[in-house]
């Protein structure tokens, strides 16, 4: 990149907390989900969420 350095302030020291749930609705259907939060130096923060579905034919 032509000698250009790219960095993100606050991304060096990060703490993360993540929690989730899983459930079997019936013999063929499973659901899951989780939420995560990251916090770091210089006001850095990030929140993520994921949902999943598994259906067996």
Long-range contacts (C-beta under 8 A, 24 or more apart in sequence): 8-44, 9-41, 9-42, 9-44, 10-40, 10-41, 10-42, 10-43, 10-44, 11-40, 11-44, 12-40, 12-41, 13-40, 13-41, 14-38, 14-39, 14-40, 14-44, 15-39, 15-40, 27-56, 28-55, 28-56, 28-57, 29-53, 29-54, 29-55, 29-56, 30-54, 30-55
